[in-house]
Amino acid sequence: FLPVVFLFLIITFVGTAFIFRITKEKDWYLLLPEGAVAGLLSWILFLGTFSYIFKGRSGILIIFTLFLLFGIYLWRKSFKTFPKIKLKFGWKNVLIYSLYLSISGFLLFLVGTNTYGGDVIAYWGLATSFANGNYPLHSPWQPDLLPVHHQGTYLAEGAIHALSGADMQLVHTMYSYFVVVVGIFLIWGWTRKQTGYKFLSLIPALFMYFAFG
């Protein structure tokens, strides 16, 4: 569990350095979820590009090293102006922190209820196959076919599995949790930035994910 969490933190770090370098965003409530999204997309882009050269588990380790060095380079370029985390403990801020923790904990409780069905088998099979050097991705069951959807997820999950050695079900569960939590906080942050409402801006985020997700 801890290696998987650590890898997601690294992905978020790289993406946050990338987003700050571009936007100079100062508010952490928006910078962090934007960075998490940018980090995940950048990680997939690195995998999709460099896996033509570096294949298998050792290749994924090389790509991860390049990805991390890219993040460190961006962070060092912006180190002096990078916003500091300042915790404020007024009652409104404490309530906001409590909401962050409550939503995160509630979704972590729910995320393990996934059932063994649908296209989960395809996710796990293709992700593990990629970790073992199958790139460009071909279906393990029909080798003449290339996947036409979710390829980024296959690459990301396969790489995390290769780097952490964690069970694929745990990797898939934590990946799903990461995507949903970051999405909620991103919509919350965007709405809060535009409206200035700390609490009411949570409604669009919850509506989006619980009504449509």
C-alpha positions as CSV (number, residue, x, y, z in Angstrom):
1,F,0.0,0.0,0.0
2,L,2.7,2.5,1.0
3,P,4.8,2.2,-2.2
4,V,1.6,2.8,-4.3
5,V,0.8,5.9,-2.3
6,F,4.4,7.1,-2.6
7,L,4.3,6.7,-6.3
8,F,1.1,8.8,-6.6
9,L,2.7,11.4,-4.4
10,I,5.6,11.6,-6.8
11,I,3.3,11.9,-9.8
12,T,1.5,14.7,-8.0
13,F,4.8,16.4,-7.2
14,V,5.9,16.4,-10.8
15,G,2.5,17.7,-12.0
16,T,2.4,20.4,-9.4
17,A,5.8,21.7,-10.4
18,F,4.7,21.6,-14.1
19,I,1.5,23.5,-13.4
20,F,3.1,26.1,-11.3
21,R,5.8,26.7,-13.9
22,I,3.1,27.4,-16.5
23,T,0.4,29.2,-14.5
24,K,2.1,30.6,-11.3
25,E,-1.0,29.5,-9.4
26,K,-0.6,30.5,-5.7
27,D,-3.7,28.8,-4.1
28,W,-2.9,25.3,-2.9
29,Y,-6.5,24.2,-3.0
30,L,-6.4,24.6,-6.8
31,L,-2.7,24.0,-7.5
32,L,-2.6,20.6,-5.9
33,P,-5.5,19.0,-7.8
34,E,-4.4,20.6,-11.0
35,G,-0.9,19.3,-10.4
36,A,-2.3,15.8,-9.7
37,V,-4.1,15.8,-13.1
38,A,-1.2,17.2,-14.9
39,G,1.1,14.7,-13.2
40,L,-0.9,11.7,-14.2
41,L,-1.3,12.9,-17.8
42,S,2.5,13.6,-18.0
43,W,3.3,10.2,-16.6
44,I,1.1,8.6,-19.2
45,L,2.7,10.7,-21.9
46,F,6.2,9.7,-20.7
47,L,5.2,6.0,-20.7
48,G,3.5,6.2,-24.1
49,T,6.6,7.9,-25.7
50,F,9.6,6.2,-24.1
51,S,8.2,2.7,-23.9
52,Y,9.0,2.4,-27.6
53,I,12.6,2.4,-26.5
54,F,12.6,1.1,-22.9
55,K,10.4,-1.9,-22.4
56,G,9.5,-4.1,-19.4
57,R,10.0,-3.5,-15.8
58,S,13.6,-2.3,-16.1
59,G,12.4,0.1,-18.9
60,I,9.6,1.4,-16.7
61,L,12.2,2.2,-13.9
62,I,14.3,4.1,-16.4
63,I,11.2,6.1,-17.6
64,F,10.2,6.8,-14.0
65,T,13.7,8.1,-13.3
66,L,13.4,10.5,-16.3
67,F,10.0,11.6,-15.2
68,L,11.2,12.3,-11.6
69,L,14.2,14.2,-12.9
70,F,11.9,16.3,-15.1
71,G,9.9,17.2,-12.0
72,I,13.0,18.1,-10.0
73,Y,14.2,20.3,-12.8
74,L,10.9,22.2,-13.0
75,W,10.8,22.5,-9.2
76,R,14.3,23.9,-8.9
77,K,13.5,26.4,-11.6
78,S,10.6,27.7,-9.6
79,F,11.9,27.0,-6.0
80,K,12.2,30.6,-4.9
81,T,8.7,31.6,-6.0
82,F,7.0,28.3,-5.1
83,P,4.0,29.1,-2.8
84,K,4.5,28.1,0.9
85,I,1.8,26.0,2.6
86,K,0.2,28.1,5.3
87,L,-2.4,26.5,7.5
88,K,-5.0,28.9,8.9
89,F,-7.0,27.8,11.9
90,G,-10.1,30.0,11.9
91,W,-13.4,28.1,12.2
92,K,-14.1,28.3,8.5
93,N,-10.7,26.9,7.6
94,V,-10.9,24.1,10.1
95,L,-14.3,23.2,8.7
96,I,-12.8,23.2,5.2
97,Y,-10.0,20.9,6.3
98,S,-12.6,18.6,7.9
99,L,-14.6,18.4,4.7
100,Y,-11.4,17.5,2.8
101,L,-10.7,14.7,5.2
102,S,-14.3,13.5,5.3
103,I,-14.7,13.3,1.6
104,S,-11.3,11.6,1.1
105,G,-12.1,9.1,3.9
106,F,-15.6,8.4,2.6
107,L,-14.4,7.7,-0.9
108,L,-11.6,5.5,0.4
109,F,-14.1,3.5,2.3
110,L,-16.3,3.1,-0.9
111,V,-13.5,2.5,-3.4
112,G,-12.9,-1.1,-2.3
113,T,-16.4,-2.2,-3.2
114,N,-15.6,-2.7,-6.9
115,T,-16.9,-6.0,-8.2
116,Y,-15.0,-8.5,-10.3
117,G,-16.8,-7.9,-13.6
118,G,-17.2,-5.5,-16.5
119,D,-13.9,-4.6,-18.1
120,V,-11.8,-5.0,-14.9
121,I,-10.3,-8.2,-16.4
122,A,-9.2,-6.2,-19.4
123,Y,-7.6,-3.5,-17.3
124,W,-5.6,-6.0,-15.2
125,G,-4.6,-8.2,-18.1
126,L,-3.4,-5.4,-20.3
127,A,-1.8,-3.5,-17.5
128,T,0.2,-6.5,-16.4
129,S,1.1,-7.3,-20.0
130,F,2.5,-3.8,-20.4
131,A,4.5,-4.2,-17.2
132,N,6.1,-7.3,-18.8
133,G,7.1,-5.5,-22.0
134,N,4.0,-5.6,-24.2
135,Y,4.3,-2.3,-26.0
136,P,2.7,-1.1,-28.3
137,L,-0.1,-2.8,-26.5
138,H,-1.7,-5.8,-28.1
139,S,-4.5,-7.8,-26.5
140,P,-3.2,-10.9,-24.7
141,W,-6.3,-12.7,-25.9
142,Q,-6.3,-11.5,-29.5
143,P,-2.7,-10.5,-30.4
144,D,-3.7,-9.0,-33.7
145,L,-5.8,-6.3,-32.1
146,L,-4.7,-3.0,-30.4
147,P,-6.7,-1.5,-27.5
148,V,-8.9,1.3,-28.6
149,H,-9.8,2.9,-25.3
150,H,-8.4,3.4,-21.8
151,Q,-4.8,2.9,-23.0
152,G,-3.5,5.5,-20.6
153,T,-5.0,3.7,-17.7
154,Y,-3.4,0.4,-18.8
155,L,0.0,2.1,-19.0
156,A,-0.2,4.0,-15.7
157,E,-1.5,1.0,-13.8
158,G,1.0,-1.4,-15.3
159,A,3.8,0.9,-14.5
160,I,2.7,1.4,-10.9
161,H,2.4,-2.3,-10.6
162,A,5.9,-2.8,-12.0
163,L,7.5,-0.2,-9.7
164,S,5.7,-1.1,-6.5
165,G,5.3,-4.9,-6.9
166,A,1.8,-4.4,-5.4
167,D,-1.2,-6.6,-6.3
168,M,-3.0,-5.4,-9.4
169,Q,-6.3,-5.1,-7.6
170,L,-4.8,-2.7,-5.1
171,V,-3.2,-0.7,-7.9
172,H,-6.5,-0.5,-9.8
173,T,-8.4,0.5,-6.6
174,M,-5.9,3.2,-5.6
175,Y,-5.8,4.5,-9.2
176,S,-9.6,4.8,-9.2
177,Y,-9.5,6.5,-5.8
178,F,-6.9,9.0,-7.0
179,V,-8.8,10.0,-10.2
180,V,-12.1,10.5,-8.4
181,V,-10.8,12.4,-5.4
182,V,-8.6,14.6,-7.6
183,G,-11.6,15.3,-9.9
184,I,-13.8,16.3,-7.0
185,F,-11.2,18.7,-5.5
186,L,-10.4,20.1,-8.9
187,I,-14.0,21.1,-9.7
188,W,-14.4,22.4,-6.1
189,G,-11.2,24.5,-6.5
190,W,-12.2,25.8,-9.9
191,T,-15.6,26.9,-8.7
192,R,-14.2,28.4,-5.5
193,K,-11.7,30.4,-7.5
194,Q,-14.4,31.8,-9.8
195,T,-17.1,32.5,-7.2
196,G,-15.2,33.1,-4.0
197,Y,-17.5,30.7,-2.1
198,K,-15.7,28.2,0.1
199,F,-18.6,26.0,1.0
200,L,-21.2,26.4,-1.7
201,S,-18.6,25.7,-4.3
202,L,-18.5,22.1,-3.1
203,I,-22.0,21.5,-4.5
204,P,-21.1,21.4,-8.2
205,A,-18.2,19.0,-7.4
206,L,-20.5,16.6,-5.5
207,F,-23.3,16.9,-8.0
208,M,-20.9,16.1,-10.9
209,Y,-19.5,13.0,-9.3
210,F,-22.5,11.6,-7.4
211,A,-25.1,12.3,-10.0
212,F,-23.2,11.5,-13.1
213,G,-20.2,9.5,-11.9
